[in-house]
Amino acid sequence: MNDKWMVLVIGLAAVWLSGCSVFYTPGMSELEELCEKDGGITIRKDLRVDGYFKGTTQDCYGCWNDIIVSGYDYIEFNYERPRFHRYFEGGAGYHRIFKAPKDSPQCNAAIWKWNLSKKVGSEQYDRFFEDYCIASKPIDQPTAQYGYFSESKEWRVNEWYGSTIGRFHSEVRNLAAGKTINENVVYHLNPYPRSALSYGTVISCSSVLRRERFSQPIILPQNPPKDGNL
């Protein structure tokens, strides 16, 4: 076997061993079928809210960014598994963080000391803290009209390559009525999780269907920042 054939054989072997193919993407047909079936966003009602219940967190770490950056007035949550007990008085249970005048006695000094003071120098944060603070208080039950929830699961679709598909479902519920108002379903395909050459490669519904079906948020602040991106 001459040198040229040897190089070709080695190259083809490397491609095969990496699990990569320019002709075939394992799991792609399953991804396309799932995305066509129920992928995308369903808007039943345009929502502009002052705040909402965040059912995607157990400790609300970082939730204050929803107020400072996104422009919500408050976020409510269930403090189920406190990661930093120093942040919220009252322990486990329902809490609310909210925008308050900077001289309010409800300003949360712990959040400022352990997190937000490190943001000094950021224009958006500095502008917020000229007049406001992040305050918090325990509440008996959520008072927000709407809540945001999400769930995900993953399964294998190709044993040879180890390809997996993940389903990510998020929804906004009317808490009083217990009804889903808006929802979004996205699927992600990881075709070659075992391949070092393709590590981190993920294909989502937006790659196989119309992108605009997956680009809209499903709950928005009533008064977003003027320079925000919502």
Residue pairs with C-beta under 8 A, 6 or more apart in sequence:
1 9
15 21
18 192
18 195
18 196
18 197
18 198
19 161
19 192
19 194
19 195
19 198
20 192
20 195
20 197
20 198
25 189
25 191
25 203
26 157
26 158
26 160
26 161
26 163
26 191
26 192
27 157
27 158
27 161
27 163
27 164
27 165
27 189
27 190
27 191
28 189
28 191
28 203
28 208
30 157
30 165
30 189
31 165
31 187
31 189
31 203
31 205
31 208
32 208
34 165
34 167
34 187
34 205
35 187
35 205
35 208
35 209
36 209
38 185
39 185
39 186
39 187
39 205
39 209
39 213
39 214
40 184
40 185
40 205
40 209
40 213
40 214
41 182
41 183
41 184
41 213
41 214
41 216
41 218
42 182
42 183
42 184
43 182
43 216
43 218
44 180
44 181
44 182
45 181
45 182
47 146
47 172
47 181
47 182
47 218
47 219
47 220
48 220
48 221
48 222
49 72
49 144
49 145
49 146
49 219
49 220
49 221
49 222
50 72
50 73
50 74
50 221
50 222
50 223
51 72
51 73
51 74
51 75
51 76
51 98
51 144
52 72
52 75
52 76
52 144
52 145
52 146
52 147
52 148
52 172
52 219
53 75
53 76
53 77
53 142
53 144
53 146
53 147
53 148
53 175
54 60
54 63
54 66
54 75
54 76
54 77
54 147
54 148
55 77
55 78
55 147
55 148
55 149
55 150
56 148
56 149
56 150
56 170
57 63
57 77
58 78
58 79
58 80
58 81
58 83
59 79
59 80
59 81
59 82
59 83
59 84
59 87
60 75
60 77
60 79
60 88
60 95
60 97
61 83
61 84
61 87
63 75
63 77
63 97
64 75
64 97
64 111
64 115
64 116
64 134
66 72
66 75
67 73
67 74
67 75
67 97
67 98
67 99
67 134
68 124
68 125
68 128
68 134
69 124
69 225
69 228
70 221
70 224
70 225
70 228
70 230
71 221
71 222
71 223
71 224
71 225
71 228
71 230
72 221
72 222
73 98
73 99
73 221
73 222
73 223
74 96
74 97
74 98
74 99
74 144
75 96
75 97
75 98
76 94
76 95
76 96
76 139
76 142
76 143
76 144
77 94
77 95
77 97
78 93
78 94
78 95
79 88
79 90
79 91
79 92
79 93
79 94
79 95
80 92
81 92
82 88
82 91
82 92
84 114
85 91
86 110
86 114
87 108
87 110
87 111
87 114
87 136
88 95
88 108
88 110
88 136
88 138
89 136
89 138
90 137
90 138
93 138
94 138
94 139
94 140
94 141
94 142
95 136
95 137
95 138
95 139
96 136
96 137
96 138
96 139
96 143
97 108
97 111
97 134
97 135
97 136
98 134
98 135
98 136
98 137
99 132
99 133
99 134
99 135
100 106
100 107
100 132
100 133
100 134
100 135
101 131
101 132
101 133
102 129
102 130
102 131
102 132
102 133
104 133
104 135
106 135
106 136
106 137
107 133
107 134
107 135
108 133
108 134
108 135
108 136
111 134
111 136
112 133
112 134
116 125
116 129
116 134
119 125
120 126
124 225
124 227
142 175
144 175
145 174
145 175
145 176
146 172
146 173
146 174
146 175
146 181
146 219
147 172
147 173
147 175
148 170
148 171
148 172
148 218
148 219
149 170
149 171
149 172
149 173
150 168
150 169
150 170
150 171
151 168
151 169
152 166
152 167
152 168
152 169
153 166
153 167
154 164
154 165
154 166
154 167
155 164
155 165
156 162
156 163
156 164
157 163
157 164
157 165
157 189
158 191
161 191
161 192
161 193
161 194
161 195
162 192
162 193
162 194
163 189
163 190
163 191
163 192
163 193
164 189
164 190
164 193
165 187
165 188
165 189
165 190
166 187
166 188
166 190
167 185
167 186
167 187
168 185
168 186
168 187
168 188
169 183
169 184
169 185
170 183
170 184
170 218
171 180
171 181
171 182
171 183
171 184
171 218
172 180
172 181
172 182
172 183
172 218
172 219
173 179
173 180
173 181
174 181
182 218
182 219
183 218
184 214
184 218
186 204
186 205
186 206
186 214
187 204
187 205
188 202
188 203
188 204
189 202
189 203
189 204
190 201
190 202
191 198
191 201
191 203
192 198
192 199
192 201
193 199
204 214
205 213
205 214
206 213
206 214
206 215
217 230
220 230
221 230
224 230
